[in-house]
Amino acid sequence: HYEFEIKGTPVSYRTGDSLAVWPRNDAKKAEEFCTMMGYDAGQQLQVVPTEGARNWCPQELSVRQLFTHVLDVFGKPNKKFFD
């Protein structure tokens, strides 16, 4: 459970509103990961979603953005990953 103090900010809240939290990887670590893997972090990608895709991803982004904002390459895999 989290509570946010929005008094004195331009943010408003009405019953039923929701808040999305979009985590990201550390930019320096993502850059190091790209270098280690031999990826050009500045290369532009075009993502074509497959039918029935459930996870959101921008259709145009750089390799750097992919590893900073979209993929969780530094997190601990869940048990399902190993099944």
Summary of the structure (lengths in Angstrom):
residues: 83
radius of gyration: 17.1
end to end distance: 31.0
largest distance: 48.8
contacts: 127
relative contact order: 0.18
helix: 28%
strand: 7%
